Amino acid sequence: MTTLTRADWEQRAQQLKIDGRAFINGEYTDAVSGETFDCLSPVDGRFLAKVASCDLADANRAVENAREVFESGVWSRLAPAKRKATLIRFAGLLRQHVEELALLETLDMGKPIGDSSSIDVPGAANAIHWTAEAIDKVYDEVAPTPHDQLGLVTREPVGVVAAIVPWNFPLLMASWKLGPALATGNSIVLKPSEKSPLTAIRIAQLAIEAGLPKGVLNVLPGHGHTVGKALALHMDVDTLVFTGSTKIAKQLMIYAGESNMKRVWLEAGGKSPNIVFADAPDLQAAAEAAASAIAFNQGEVCTAGSRLLVERSIKDKFLPMVVEALKAWKPGNPLDPATTVGALVDTQQMNTVLSYIDAGHQDGAKLLAGGKRILEETGGTYVEPTIFDGVTNAMKIAQEEIFGPVLSVITFDSAEEAVAIANDTPYGLAAGIWTADISKAHKTARAVRAGSVWVNQYDGGDMTAPFGGFKQSGNGRDKSLHALEKYTELKATWIKL
């Protein structure tokens, strides 16, 4: 854990050298068109860098290089133990550069430096290290065959993977894709969000330093409608993996169908219920978790506990506890290690969040806390964590993913009603359940349609737990050994002896 002060971070920010170019075949390079866009910090609006605005020409070049190095076998046919060793070195370099990468992350998308340095960068390094350690311990199969037959069931790398990752956890979400994709022997073209491209660009060089062959990892910054679309439609991309909004996820599925039927794995939106029963074992812990579930990372979290379902008999006691707990989550300068809530990623996202707060007022919900833009004089994009009571599940703020610190409180009277409300959403990413009754916990967890269910906590699990959603929250899984399935093809080889 770093002991740097805000003044230390500010000084390092002034000295930071930022490269905004694309990374193709082991080298930094301008976009073929020469086009760039300005990368501005949501912390205070400061200019950070000119970033290459890649498009179809860059996608073609990167995919061609990725295919060539894949077919050469220099990485794809390397022994798993040797791939493991390279990736462990890569993870080690991420840890060595934790302060630089954390600073890039915070300046780029506004999250608190304390989170960048203690959660995002270490988590990214751990994701790559964990998957690397696993890859030479995963066995193929021998089918049960007659004595004169031999049936082999093997997994092979899919080939060229295009990974389109979001702006809320830029490095961590990229690493959830990079770890298993690289460990299984694929070549990758990584497309970071135009809102937060800086760490992806930086780690490409670290991968080369770790010994990854040139062309195995390429990074193309740029916009979704240009380079993102080009990758999704590319006839030589074998698999497309994505984390982001459900709207974009649906479009990517269309592009895959219009092109080469590339495999598409999607982690999309969420509107996760956090259900607090009257018999919750620790209401104070539940209140603090409810606050962090909506305020952590400025609410820019796909699993944010944005719907707080509270049993009616404890509502009057419990809600004031949540309001009090939320006071610990106050927006401040992200370069201050004491800050718990940073800036929203940009002005567009801030205005989107504020428009949802307006919608809550218009639909008749009761504002309990927050609800305003603050620290406007800094030039940054800060919104107070916000709680609405009196919300019905039909309201806009209860149905649509806000991706900001806005909590909707909904009351229920029975476990059956709680489950019905929880499942009354297009999404199915995560859910929290608070109860001291073990049978109720199990029955409710089974009944809720979500990929992750946390009992008497919120946002539990580690790299051993698969992550992904039901319904319109997507398909496939990140993390755990199940992630390897997305980056491999299953082959049956049947031999007559």
C-alpha positions as CSV (number, residue, x, y, z in Angstrom):
1,M,0.0,0.0,0.0
2,T,1.5,3.3,-1.0
3,T,2.1,6.1,1.6
4,L,2.2,8.9,-0.9
5,T,0.3,12.2,-0.1
6,R,-1.9,14.2,-2.4
7,A,1.1,16.6,-3.0
8,D,3.2,13.6,-3.9
9,W,0.7,12.4,-6.5
10,E,0.2,15.9,-7.9
11,Q,4.0,16.2,-8.4
12,R,4.2,12.8,-10.1
13,A,1.3,13.7,-12.3
14,Q,3.3,16.8,-13.5
15,Q,6.3,14.5,-14.3
16,L,4.3,11.7,-15.9
17,K,5.2,10.9,-19.5
18,I,2.1,9.7,-21.4
19,D,2.2,7.9,-24.8
20,G,-1.1,8.0,-26.6
21,R,-0.1,6.0,-29.7
22,A,-1.4,2.6,-30.8
23,F,0.8,-0.5,-30.2
24,I,1.0,-2.8,-33.1
25,N,3.5,-5.7,-33.6
26,G,5.6,-4.7,-30.7
27,E,6.0,-1.0,-31.4
28,Y,4.2,2.3,-30.7
29,T,2.8,3.8,-33.8
30,D,0.5,6.6,-35.0
31,A,-2.9,5.8,-36.5
32,V,-2.6,5.2,-40.2
33,S,-4.8,8.3,-40.8
34,G,-2.7,10.4,-38.4
35,E,-5.9,11.3,-36.6
36,T,-5.9,11.9,-32.8
37,F,-8.3,12.9,-30.1
38,D,-7.7,14.8,-26.9
39,C,-7.6,12.8,-23.6
40,L,-8.9,15.1,-20.8
41,S,-9.0,14.3,-17.1
42,P,-12.3,14.3,-15.3
43,V,-10.4,15.3,-12.1
44,D,-10.2,18.9,-13.2
45,G,-10.4,19.0,-17.0
46,R,-6.7,19.0,-17.5
47,F,-5.3,17.9,-20.9
48,L,-3.4,14.6,-20.6
49,A,-2.4,13.5,-24.1
50,K,-3.2,13.3,-27.8
51,V,-4.4,9.7,-28.4
52,A,-4.3,7.9,-31.7
53,S,-7.8,7.6,-33.2
54,C,-7.6,4.2,-34.9
55,D,-10.0,3.0,-37.6
56,L,-10.4,0.2,-40.2
57,A,-6.9,0.6,-41.6
58,D,-5.3,0.1,-38.1
59,A,-7.6,-2.8,-37.4
60,N,-6.6,-4.6,-40.6
61,R,-2.9,-4.0,-39.8
62,A,-3.2,-5.2,-36.2
63,V,-5.3,-8.3,-37.0
64,E,-2.9,-9.2,-39.9
65,N,0.1,-9.1,-37.5
66,A,-1.8,-11.0,-34.8
67,R,-2.8,-13.7,-37.3
68,E,0.8,-14.0,-38.6
69,V,2.3,-14.4,-35.1
70,F,-0.4,-16.9,-34.2
71,E,0.2,-19.1,-37.2
72,S,4.0,-18.9,-36.6
73,G,3.5,-20.8,-33.3
74,V,6.0,-18.7,-31.5
75,W,3.4,-18.2,-28.7
76,S,0.4,-20.4,-29.7
77,R,2.5,-23.6,-29.7
78,L,4.8,-22.7,-26.9
79,A,4.7,-25.1,-23.9
80,P,2.1,-24.0,-21.4
81,A,4.7,-23.8,-18.7
82,K,6.8,-21.4,-20.8
83,R,3.7,-19.2,-21.5
84,K,3.1,-19.3,-17.7
85,A,6.6,-18.0,-16.9
86,T,6.2,-15.1,-19.3
87,L,2.8,-14.1,-18.0
88,I,4.1,-14.3,-14.4
89,R,6.9,-11.9,-15.3
90,F,4.2,-9.6,-16.9
91,A,2.2,-9.6,-13.7
92,G,5.3,-8.8,-11.8
93,L,6.0,-5.8,-14.0
94,L,2.4,-4.5,-13.4
95,R,3.2,-4.7,-9.6
96,Q,6.5,-2.9,-10.1
97,H,4.8,-0.1,-11.9
98,V,1.8,0.1,-9.6
99,E,2.2,3.8,-8.9
100,E,2.6,4.8,-12.5
101,L,-0.4,2.7,-13.6
102,A,-2.6,3.8,-10.7
103,L,-1.8,7.4,-11.6
104,L,-2.7,6.9,-15.2
105,E,-6.0,5.2,-14.2
106,T,-7.0,8.0,-11.8
107,L,-6.1,10.8,-14.1
108,D,-7.8,9.1,-17.0
109,M,-11.2,8.1,-15.6
110,G,-11.4,9.9,-12.2
111,K,-11.4,7.0,-9.7
112,P,-9.7,7.6,-6.3
113,I,-6.0,7.0,-6.2
114,G,-6.4,4.8,-3.1
115,D,-8.6,2.4,-5.2
116,S,-6.4,2.5,-8.3
117,S,-3.3,1.7,-6.3
118,S,-4.7,-0.9,-3.9
119,I,-7.5,-2.5,-5.9
120,D,-7.3,-2.0,-9.7
121,V,-3.6,-2.5,-10.4
122,P,-3.0,-5.3,-7.9
123,G,-6.2,-7.0,-9.0
124,A,-5.1,-6.8,-12.6
125,A,-1.7,-8.3,-11.8
126,N,-3.4,-11.0,-9.7
127,A,-5.8,-11.9,-12.6
128,I,-2.9,-12.5,-15.0
129,H,-0.8,-14.3,-12.4
130,W,-3.6,-16.6,-11.3
131,T,-4.5,-17.6,-14.8
132,A,-0.9,-18.1,-15.7
133,E,-0.4,-20.4,-12.7
134,A,-3.4,-22.4,-13.8
135,I,-2.6,-23.0,-17.4
136,D,-0.1,-25.9,-17.0
137,K,-2.5,-27.6,-14.5
138,V,-5.5,-27.9,-16.8
139,Y,-5.7,-31.4,-18.4
140,D,-7.4,-32.5,-21.6
141,E,-9.5,-35.7,-21.7
142,V,-9.4,-39.3,-23.0
143,A,-12.8,-40.6,-23.9
144,P,-14.1,-44.0,-22.7
145,T,-13.4,-46.0,-25.9
146,P,-13.3,-49.7,-27.0
147,H,-9.9,-51.4,-26.7
148,D,-9.2,-50.7,-30.4
149,Q,-10.1,-47.0,-30.4
150,L,-8.5,-44.0,-28.8
151,G,-10.7,-40.9,-28.3
152,L,-9.0,-37.6,-27.4
153,V,-10.8,-34.5,-26.3
154,T,-8.5,-31.5,-26.5
155,R,-8.7,-27.7,-26.4
156,E,-6.9,-25.5,-28.8
157,P,-6.5,-21.7,-28.9
158,V,-9.1,-20.0,-31.0
159,G,-6.6,-17.8,-32.9
160,V,-7.1,-14.0,-33.0
161,V,-9.1,-12.5,-30.2
162,A,-10.5,-8.9,-30.3
163,A,-11.1,-7.6,-26.7
164,I,-13.2,-4.5,-26.3
165,V,-13.1,-3.3,-22.7
166,P,-14.9,-0.6,-20.7
167,W,-13.8,2.7,-19.1
168,N,-14.9,2.0,-15.5
169,F,-12.1,-0.5,-14.6
170,P,-9.9,-0.1,-17.6
171,L,-6.9,-2.1,-16.5
172,L,-8.7,-4.7,-14.4
173,M,-11.3,-5.6,-17.0
174,A,-8.6,-5.8,-19.7
175,S,-6.7,-8.2,-17.5
176,W,-9.7,-10.4,-17.0
177,K,-9.6,-10.9,-20.8
178,L,-5.8,-10.8,-21.3
179,G,-5.0,-13.5,-18.7
180,P,-6.9,-16.4,-20.1
181,A,-6.6,-15.3,-23.8
182,L,-2.8,-15.2,-23.6
183,A,-2.5,-18.2,-21.3
184,T,-4.3,-20.4,-23.8
185,G,-2.0,-19.2,-26.6
186,N,-4.0,-16.7,-28.6
187,S,-3.0,-13.4,-30.2
188,I,-5.0,-10.3,-29.0
189,V,-6.1,-7.0,-30.4
190,L,-7.2,-4.9,-27.3
191,K,-9.5,-2.0,-27.9
192,P,-9.7,0.2,-24.7
193,S,-12.5,2.7,-24.3
194,E,-11.8,6.1,-25.8
195,K,-12.7,7.5,-22.4
196,S,-9.8,5.7,-20.6
197,P,-7.2,4.3,-23.0
198,L,-3.9,5.1,-21.1
199,T,-3.2,2.1,-19.0
200,A,-3.9,-0.3,-21.9
201,I,-1.4,1.6,-24.1
202,R,1.2,1.5,-21.3
203,I,1.0,-2.2,-20.4
204,A,1.6,-3.3,-24.0
205,Q,5.2,-2.2,-23.6
206,L,5.5,-4.0,-20.3
207,A,4.3,-7.2,-21.9
208,I,7.1,-7.0,-24.4
209,E,9.6,-6.4,-21.6
210,A,8.2,-9.6,-19.9
211,G,9.0,-11.6,-23.0
212,L,5.7,-11.7,-24.9
213,P,6.6,-12.0,-28.6
214,K,5.8,-9.0,-30.8
215,G,2.4,-9.1,-32.4
216,V,0.8,-11.2,-29.7
217,L,-0.7,-8.2,-27.9
218,N,-1.7,-5.2,-29.9
219,V,-3.6,-2.1,-28.5
220,L,-5.8,0.1,-30.7
221,P,-7.3,3.2,-29.0
222,G,-10.2,4.8,-30.7
223,H,-13.9,5.0,-30.9
224,G,-16.4,2.2,-30.9
225,H,-18.1,3.2,-34.1
226,T,-14.8,3.2,-36.0
227,V,-12.1,0.8,-34.8
228,G,-14.5,-1.2,-32.5
229,K,-16.9,-1.8,-35.4
230,A,-14.0,-2.7,-37.7
231,L,-12.8,-5.4,-35.3
232,A,-16.4,-6.7,-34.7
233,L,-16.9,-7.1,-38.5
234,H,-13.4,-8.3,-39.3
235,M,-13.4,-11.6,-41.1
236,D,-10.1,-12.8,-39.5
237,V,-11.1,-12.2,-35.9
238,D,-12.0,-15.6,-34.4
239,T,-13.4,-14.4,-31.1
240,L,-14.8,-11.1,-29.8
241,V,-15.0,-10.5,-26.1
242,F,-16.7,-7.4,-24.6
243,T,-17.5,-5.7,-21.4
244,G,-19.8,-2.7,-21.6
245,S,-23.4,-1.7,-22.1
246,T,-26.2,-4.1,-23.2
247,K,-27.0,-1.8,-26.2
248,I,-23.5,-2.2,-27.6
249,A,-23.4,-5.9,-26.7
250,K,-26.5,-6.5,-28.9
251,Q,-24.9,-4.6,-31.8
252,L,-21.7,-6.7,-31.6
253,M,-23.8,-9.9,-31.9
254,I,-25.3,-8.5,-35.1
255,Y,-21.8,-7.6,-36.4
256,A,-20.6,-11.1,-35.7
257,G,-23.6,-12.6,-37.6
258,E,-23.0,-10.2,-40.5
259,S,-19.3,-11.2,-40.8
260,N,-17.8,-14.6,-40.0
261,M,-19.9,-15.9,-37.1
262,K,-17.0,-15.2,-34.8
263,R,-17.6,-16.4,-31.2
264,V,-18.9,-13.5,-29.1
265,W,-18.7,-13.4,-25.3
266,L,-20.4,-10.5,-23.6
267,E,-20.5,-9.0,-20.1
268,A,-23.1,-6.3,-20.3
269,G,-25.3,-4.2,-18.0
270,G,-26.9,-4.8,-14.6
271,K,-29.5,-3.4,-12.3
272,S,-28.7,-5.5,-9.3
273,P,-31.0,-6.0,-6.3
274,N,-29.6,-5.9,-2.8
275,I,-32.3,-7.6,-0.6
276,V,-32.3,-6.9,3.1
277,F,-34.7,-9.1,5.1
278,A,-35.9,-8.2,8.6
279,D,-33.8,-11.0,10.0
280,A,-30.6,-9.8,8.6
281,P,-27.9,-10.8,11.1
282,D,-26.2,-7.3,11.2
283,L,-28.2,-4.3,10.0
284,Q,-25.2,-2.0,10.5
285,A,-23.1,-4.1,8.2
286,A,-25.9,-4.3,5.7
287,A,-26.3,-0.5,5.7
288,E,-22.6,0.1,5.2
289,A,-22.6,-2.5,2.4
290,A,-25.6,-0.9,0.8
291,A,-23.8,2.5,0.8
292,S,-20.5,1.1,-0.7
293,A,-22.5,-1.0,-3.2
294,I,-23.8,2.2,-4.9
295,A,-20.9,4.7,-4.1
296,F,-17.8,2.7,-4.8
297,N,-16.1,3.7,-8.0
298,Q,-18.7,6.5,-8.3
299,G,-21.4,3.9,-8.9
300,E,-19.7,3.2,-12.3
301,V,-19.9,-0.5,-11.6
302,C,-21.9,-3.1,-13.6
303,T,-22.7,-5.0,-10.4
304,A,-23.6,-1.9,-8.4
305,G,-26.3,-2.6,-5.9
306,S,-28.5,0.1,-7.4
307,R,-31.9,-1.4,-6.2
308,L,-32.1,-1.7,-2.4
309,L,-35.0,-3.9,-1.5
310,V,-35.9,-3.5,2.1
311,E,-38.5,-5.5,4.1
312,R,-41.2,-3.1,5.2
313,S,-41.0,-4.0,9.0
314,I,-37.4,-2.7,9.3
315,K,-37.5,0.1,6.7
316,D,-38.0,3.0,9.2
317,K,-35.1,1.7,11.3
318,F,-32.8,0.7,8.4
319,L,-33.0,3.6,5.9
320,P,-31.5,6.2,8.3
321,M,-28.6,3.8,8.9
322,V,-28.0,3.7,5.1
323,V,-28.2,7.5,4.8
324,E,-25.7,7.8,7.7
325,A,-23.4,5.2,6.1
326,L,-23.4,7.1,2.8
327,K,-21.8,10.1,4.6
328,A,-18.5,8.3,4.5
329,W,-18.7,8.4,0.7
330,K,-18.1,12.0,-0.2
331,P,-16.7,13.1,-3.6
332,G,-13.3,14.7,-3.4
333,N,-10.1,15.1,-5.4
334,P,-9.1,11.7,-6.7
335,L,-5.4,12.4,-6.1
336,D,-6.1,12.7,-2.4
337,P,-5.5,9.2,-0.8
338,A,-8.4,10.0,1.7
339,T,-10.9,10.4,-1.1
340,T,-13.6,7.7,-1.3
341,V,-15.6,8.9,-4.3
342,G,-13.9,10.5,-7.3
343,A,-15.1,12.1,-10.5
344,L,-17.5,10.6,-13.0
345,V,-15.6,9.7,-16.2
346,D,-16.6,12.7,-18.3
347,T,-19.2,15.4,-18.8
348,Q,-21.4,13.2,-20.9
349,Q,-21.6,10.6,-18.2
350,M,-22.2,13.2,-15.5
351,N,-25.1,14.7,-17.5
352,T,-26.6,11.2,-18.0
353,V,-26.5,10.6,-14.2
354,L,-28.0,14.0,-13.5
355,S,-30.8,13.3,-16.0
356,Y,-31.7,10.1,-14.2
357,I,-31.8,12.1,-10.9
358,D,-34.3,14.5,-12.6
359,A,-36.3,11.5,-13.8
360,G,-36.5,10.2,-10.2
361,H,-38.0,13.5,-9.1
362,Q,-40.4,13.6,-12.0
363,D,-41.7,10.1,-11.3
364,G,-42.4,11.0,-7.7
365,A,-39.6,9.3,-5.8
366,K,-38.5,10.9,-2.5
367,L,-34.9,12.2,-2.4
368,L,-33.3,11.2,0.9
369,A,-29.7,12.3,0.2
370,G,-27.4,13.8,-2.4
371,G,-28.8,14.5,-5.8
372,K,-26.6,17.4,-7.0
373,R,-23.4,18.1,-8.9
374,I,-20.7,19.5,-6.6
375,L,-17.1,20.8,-6.8
376,E,-18.0,22.4,-10.1
377,E,-15.3,25.1,-9.5
378,T,-12.6,22.4,-9.9
379,G,-13.5,21.8,-13.5
380,G,-14.1,18.2,-12.7
381,T,-17.3,16.0,-13.0
382,Y,-18.5,15.2,-9.5
383,V,-22.0,14.1,-8.4
384,E,-23.1,13.4,-4.8
385,P,-24.1,9.8,-4.0
386,T,-27.9,9.9,-4.1
387,I,-30.7,7.9,-2.4
388,F,-34.3,7.9,-3.6
389,D,-37.1,6.3,-1.4
390,G,-40.6,5.5,-2.4
391,V,-39.4,4.0,-5.7
392,T,-41.6,1.4,-7.5
393,N,-39.9,-1.1,-9.7
394,A,-41.6,0.4,-12.8
395,M,-39.9,3.7,-12.5
396,K,-37.1,4.6,-14.9
397,I,-34.5,4.8,-12.2
398,A,-35.4,1.3,-11.1
399,Q,-35.4,-0.3,-14.6
400,E,-32.5,1.4,-16.5
401,E,-28.8,1.1,-15.7
402,I,-27.7,4.6,-14.6
403,F,-24.0,3.8,-14.1
404,G,-23.6,6.4,-11.4
405,P,-24.1,6.7,-7.6
406,V,-28.0,6.7,-7.6
407,L,-29.7,4.2,-5.2
408,S,-33.4,3.3,-5.5
409,V,-35.1,2.0,-2.4
410,I,-38.0,-0.4,-2.9
411,T,-40.1,-1.9,-0.1
412,F,-41.4,-5.5,0.0
413,D,-43.5,-7.7,2.4
414,S,-42.5,-11.3,1.7
415,A,-39.6,-13.3,0.3
416,E,-41.8,-14.2,-2.7
417,E,-42.4,-10.5,-3.4
418,A,-38.7,-9.7,-3.0
419,V,-37.7,-12.3,-5.6
420,A,-40.4,-11.2,-8.0
421,I,-39.1,-7.6,-7.8
422,A,-35.5,-8.7,-8.0
423,N,-36.2,-10.7,-11.2
424,D,-38.4,-8.0,-12.8
425,T,-35.6,-6.5,-14.9
426,P,-34.0,-7.3,-18.3
427,Y,-30.7,-7.8,-16.4
428,G,-29.3,-10.7,-14.3
429,L,-25.8,-9.9,-13.3
430,A,-25.6,-9.9,-9.5
431,A,-27.7,-9.8,-6.3
432,G,-27.2,-9.5,-2.6
433,I,-29.2,-11.2,0.1
434,W,-29.2,-10.4,3.9
435,T,-30.7,-13.0,6.2
436,A,-29.8,-15.1,9.2
437,D,-32.1,-17.9,8.0
438,I,-29.9,-20.4,6.1
439,S,-32.9,-22.0,4.3
440,K,-34.2,-18.6,3.2
441,A,-30.7,-17.6,2.0
442,H,-30.4,-20.8,-0.1
443,K,-34.0,-20.6,-1.5
444,T,-33.7,-16.9,-2.4
445,A,-30.3,-17.3,-4.0
446,R,-31.7,-20.1,-6.1
447,A,-34.7,-18.1,-7.1
448,V,-32.9,-14.9,-8.1
449,R,-31.9,-15.0,-11.7
450,A,-28.3,-13.6,-11.5
451,G,-24.8,-14.8,-12.3
452,S,-23.4,-13.8,-8.9
453,V,-25.3,-14.0,-5.6
454,W,-23.7,-12.7,-2.4
455,V,-25.2,-13.6,1.0
456,N,-24.7,-11.3,4.0
457,Q,-22.1,-9.3,2.0
458,Y,-22.0,-7.4,-1.3
459,D,-19.5,-8.0,-4.0
460,G,-17.8,-11.1,-2.7
461,G,-15.7,-13.7,-4.5
462,D,-12.2,-13.7,-6.0
463,M,-10.4,-15.1,-9.1
464,T,-11.7,-18.6,-8.3
465,A,-15.3,-17.5,-8.8
466,P,-16.8,-17.2,-12.4
467,F,-18.2,-13.8,-13.2
468,G,-20.9,-13.0,-15.7
469,G,-24.6,-12.7,-16.1
470,F,-28.0,-14.2,-16.9
471,K,-30.5,-12.7,-19.4
472,Q,-29.4,-9.4,-21.0
473,S,-26.4,-9.1,-18.7
474,G,-24.6,-11.3,-21.2
475,N,-23.1,-14.7,-21.7
476,G,-19.8,-16.5,-21.0
477,R,-17.8,-16.0,-17.8
478,D,-14.7,-14.0,-16.8
479,K,-12.4,-15.2,-14.0
480,S,-12.0,-18.8,-12.7
481,L,-11.1,-21.8,-15.0
482,H,-14.4,-21.3,-16.8
483,A,-12.9,-18.2,-18.5
484,L,-10.6,-20.5,-20.4
485,E,-13.6,-21.9,-22.3
486,K,-14.1,-18.6,-24.1
487,Y,-10.6,-18.6,-25.7
488,T,-10.4,-22.2,-26.8
489,E,-12.0,-24.5,-29.3
490,L,-13.0,-28.1,-28.3
491,K,-11.7,-30.8,-30.6
492,A,-12.6,-34.5,-30.7
493,T,-9.9,-36.8,-32.3
494,W,-10.9,-40.4,-32.7
495,I,-8.2,-42.9,-33.6
496,K,-8.6,-46.5,-34.7
497,L,-5.7,-48.5,-33.4
